[in-house]
Amino acid sequence: MERMPETACLSGMTTSATSIVLGAGYAGLTAAALLANEQHDVIVLESHDTLGGCASFFRKGPYTFDVGATTIAGLREHQPAGRVFKKLGITPHVVRQDPGMLIRTPHADVVRHAEKHAWIEEVQRIFPQGNQAGFWNKLYQLESGVWGLIGGLTHFPPAQMSDYVKLLSPAALKGAPLATGLIRPVDVLMERYGVHRDPAFRDFIDEQLLISTQNTSEKAPYLTGAMGLTYPSDTYYPMGGMYRPALQLMRSATANGARIKFRRSVTSIVRNPSTNTWRVTCASGEVYEATNVISSIPIWNMPSLTEGRVASWYQKKGRRFDNSWCAVTAYFVLEGVPKLPGQYVQLHLDEPIPHVHSKSLFLTISHPDDREKAPAGHSTVTVSTHARSHDWKGLSDEAYREQKQRVHEHIMRIIMRRMPEFAGMVVSVQDAGTPRTWVTYTQRYDGYVGGIPHDVARPLVTLPPNQTPFRGLYHIGDSAFPGQGTPAVMLSAWNTVQRIFDA
Ligand SMILES: Cc1cc2nc3c(=O)[nH]c(=O)nc-3n(C[C@H](O)[C@H](O)[C@H](O)COP(=O)(O)OP(=O)(O)OC[C@H]3O[C@@H](n4cnc5c(N)ncnc54)[C@H](O)[C@@H]3O)c2cc1C
């Protein structure tokens, strides 16, 4: 793991700033960089010894592995990541993926072309039932409508009267008809276009939705479903790893004076009513004080870090949205460079894997020219899939190790059977991750990752808001509005920073 510079330990003293950002994942680093860019005095506290959180990395010898997130989207100037990078003058080194993904079902290889018409032709060929062209054209139309709306809605969901007034703007009113798509599931659109009858197509859609909205067609709202299903049309492989653009955010923040402190595990966040500031204490005993606290620590962790009304508020939110997924991951080196149309493969399973709760594995194979990931002629592979925390709780150390090994071996067996492109290549440097691993490295409660599943029963607007009811306390990241994925968490940071500047 790359060690980040550490500042001197200040145990016993109080360090002040205007804002304290908690967490150095994509959300926290975006907020810090945007604040620092406006000469705002900001400190970032991160418990781990490096950046990135769920989009972090680890190294083994000459190899670098993404730990979780591997693909970046939303890079156009009108989209969340693109807007942030443009504002900060950052140009991430990325390779556009076309096809966006290879989807290997038990019956066929589906090439997820980036270009809309090529994709519609492909999907019609593989799943000829119903009006596929109508279905996909509608999804693309919805997706572009959402991007048009997002730019103008920095104070959404509304937290105070002035935010409601902003909702009466022409841009917001124009987007109002899209709101139906937040309370009706993808299913409805599938039926409308007659593509719902083929069970193979439903499985196909469900696995695509699961990696983007964390839910399936019966429950995922069709508006965010449209964004999830169309994202492979404009997705990018970050050279060096997913942490690289995050590192650029961090460098932008520090160049503008932000103080980033690693190995600072926050243990308490308490409001001091006499000074109208927040006191943040770390496990080391260091104390920080600021007018604003911007937390990207998941909402489920917050009750144990806060007290009184603040803790109760987070408890209530945590109970309402207590259905997050966890992840099981696998990492390995291929001593070879497989011939594939792109870096991303979604493998739809033809047999269940114990303690895996989805029917697919997502594989990211390093780019052949990515020398940071692997030496020439070798590749690194990161694999992820959905898991549930209860499967990994209450196990003795021995039972845990045995279960982890069994699941990992099963995943590897399936990959080697279903990926003939890897045939004849030596597999080395294997590693695995479970919900326990995620707790260790990111401290995330129960290993909950991937944010809150999008669900018509709990519309997006009811997600924990970026501005909490407590003055100066903001919440960003994948357990707050607008949800998970790097573009979404960057949007939560962007909107929050606008709120702070407007306050
Ligand atoms: C397996 C997997 C694959 C994914 N694939 C993709 C993908 O391909 N593309 C994509 O866009 N998204 C993907 N995602 C989702 C994406 O990674 C997340 O939504 C996003 O990175 C979350 O960023 P964040 O800053 O909100 O949270 P995090 O990345 O979790 O950052 C929070 C930070 O807070 C720190 N922290 C926690 N507690 C404390 C504490 N008490 N004190 C101090 N610091 C603390 C953590 O160490 C962490 O660094 C994936 C997620 C997973 C798990």
The ligand as an SDF file (V2000), in Angstrom:
LIG
                    3D

 53 58  0  0  0  0  0  0  0  0999 V2000
  -16.6100   -3.6360   -5.3550 C   0  0  0  0  0  0  0  0  0  0  0  0
  -17.0540   -2.2720   -5.7830 C   0  0  0  0  0  0  0  0  0  0  0  0
  -17.0230   -1.9310   -7.1190 C   0  0  0  0  0  0  0  0  0  0  0  0
  -17.4380   -0.6590   -7.5320 C   0  0  0  0  0  0  0  0  0  0  0  0
  -17.3230   -0.3070   -8.8450 N   0  0  0  0  0  0  0  0  0  0  0  0
  -17.5400    0.9710   -9.2090 C   0  0  0  0  0  0  0  0  0  0  0  0
  -17.1700    1.4220  -10.4940 C   0  0  0  0  0  0  0  0  0  0  0  0
  -16.6230    0.6590  -11.2960 O   0  0  0  0  0  0  0  0  0  0  0  0
  -17.4050    2.7300  -10.8150 N   0  0  0  0  0  0  0  0  0  0  0  0
  -17.9450    3.6060   -9.9080 C   0  0  0  0  0  0  0  0  0  0  0  0
  -18.1300    4.7820  -10.2320 O   0  0  0  0  0  0  0  0  0  0  0  0
  -18.2830    3.2020   -8.6720 N   0  0  0  0  0  0  0  0  0  0  0  0
  -18.0700    1.9180   -8.2850 C   0  0  0  0  0  0  0  0  0  0  0  0
  -18.3250    1.5240   -7.0110 N   0  0  0  0  0  0  0  0  0  0  0  0
  -18.9300    2.4820   -6.0900 C   0  0  0  0  0  0  0  0  0  0  0  0
  -17.9190    3.5300   -5.6580 C   0  0  0  0  0  0  0  0  0  0  0  0
  -16.6970    2.9290   -5.3430 O   0  0  0  0  0  0  0  0  0  0  0  0
  -18.4090    4.2580   -4.4290 C   0  0  0  0  0  0  0  0  0  0  0  0
  -19.7450    4.6880   -4.5910 O   0  0  0  0  0  0  0  0  0  0  0  0
  -17.5510    5.4920   -4.1320 C   0  0  0  0  0  0  0  0  0  0  0  0
  -16.1800    5.2270   -4.3160 O   0  0  0  0  0  0  0  0  0  0  0  0
  -17.8200    5.9010   -2.6990 C   0  0  0  0  0  0  0  0  0  0  0  0
  -17.0430    7.0190   -2.3850 O   0  0  0  0  0  0  0  0  0  0  0  0
  -17.2210    7.7520   -0.9890 P   0  0  0  0  0  0  0  0  0  0  0  0
  -16.2040    8.7950   -0.9340 O   0  0  0  0  0  0  0  0  0  0  0  0
  -18.6490    8.0970   -0.7990 O   0  0  0  0  0  0  0  0  0  0  0  0
  -16.9620    6.6130    0.1190 O   0  0  0  0  0  0  0  0  0  0  0  0
  -15.6310    5.8140    0.4430 P   0  0  0  0  0  0  0  0  0  0  0  0
  -14.8900    5.5310   -0.7860 O   0  0  0  0  0  0  0  0  0  0  0  0
  -16.0210    4.6690    1.3020 O   0  0  0  0  0  0  0  0  0  0  0  0
  -14.7920    6.8560    1.2870 O   0  0  0  0  0  0  0  0  0  0  0  0
  -15.0570    7.0930    2.6490 C   0  0  0  0  0  0  0  0  0  0  0  0
  -13.7310    7.2380    3.3530 C   0  0  0  0  0  0  0  0  0  0  0  0
  -13.9780    7.5000    4.7370 O   0  0  0  0  0  0  0  0  0  0  0  0
  -13.0030    6.8410    5.5060 C   0  0  0  0  0  0  0  0  0  0  0  0
  -13.5330    6.6470    6.8590 N   0  0  0  0  0  0  0  0  0  0  0  0
  -14.5230    5.8130    7.2560 C   0  0  0  0  0  0  0  0  0  0  0  0
  -14.7060    5.9230    8.5840 N   0  0  0  0  0  0  0  0  0  0  0  0
  -13.8270    6.8600    9.0270 C   0  0  0  0  0  0  0  0  0  0  0  0
  -13.5470    7.4240   10.3070 C   0  0  0  0  0  0  0  0  0  0  0  0
  -14.2020    7.0460   11.4090 N   0  0  0  0  0  0  0  0  0  0  0  0
  -12.5770    8.3580   10.4020 N   0  0  0  0  0  0  0  0  0  0  0  0
  -11.9030    8.7890    9.2890 C   0  0  0  0  0  0  0  0  0  0  0  0
  -12.1280    8.2780    8.0640 N   0  0  0  0  0  0  0  0  0  0  0  0
  -13.0810    7.3360    7.9300 C   0  0  0  0  0  0  0  0  0  0  0  0
  -12.7710    5.5330    4.7620 C   0  0  0  0  0  0  0  0  0  0  0  0
  -11.5290    4.9660    5.0900 O   0  0  0  0  0  0  0  0  0  0  0  0
  -12.8780    5.9720    3.3090 C   0  0  0  0  0  0  0  0  0  0  0  0
  -11.6140    6.2840    2.7680 O   0  0  0  0  0  0  0  0  0  0  0  0
  -17.9220    0.2670   -6.5770 C   0  0  0  0  0  0  0  0  0  0  0  0
  -17.9470   -0.0800   -5.2170 C   0  0  0  0  0  0  0  0  0  0  0  0
  -17.5100   -1.3250   -4.8200 C   0  0  0  0  0  0  0  0  0  0  0  0
  -17.5040   -1.6530   -3.3610 C   0  0  0  0  0  0  0  0  0  0  0  0
  1  2  1  0
  2  3  1  0
  2 52  2  0
  3  4  2  0
  4  5  1  0
  4 50  1  0
  5  6  2  0
  6  7  1  0
  6 13  1  0
  7  8  2  0
  7  9  1  0
  9 10  1  0
 10 11  2  0
 10 12  1  0
 12 13  2  0
 13 14  1  0
 14 15  1  0
 14 50  1  0
 15 16  1  0
 16 17  1  0
 16 18  1  0
 18 19  1  0
 18 20  1  0
 20 21  1  0
 20 22  1  0
 22 23  1  0
 23 24  1  0
 24 25  2  0
 24 26  1  0
 24 27  1  0
 27 28  1  0
 28 29  2  0
 28 30  1  0
 28 31  1  0
 31 32  1  0
 32 33  1  0
 33 34  1  0
 33 48  1  0
 34 35  1  0
 35 36  1  0
 35 46  1  0
 36 37  1  0
 36 45  1  0
 37 38  2  0
 38 39  1  0
 39 40  1  0
 39 45  2  0
 40 41  1  0
 40 42  2  0
 42 43  1  0
 43 44  2  0
 44 45  1  0
 46 47  1  0
 46 48  1  0
 48 49  1  0
 50 51  2  0
 51 52  1  0
 52 53  1  0
M  END
$$$$
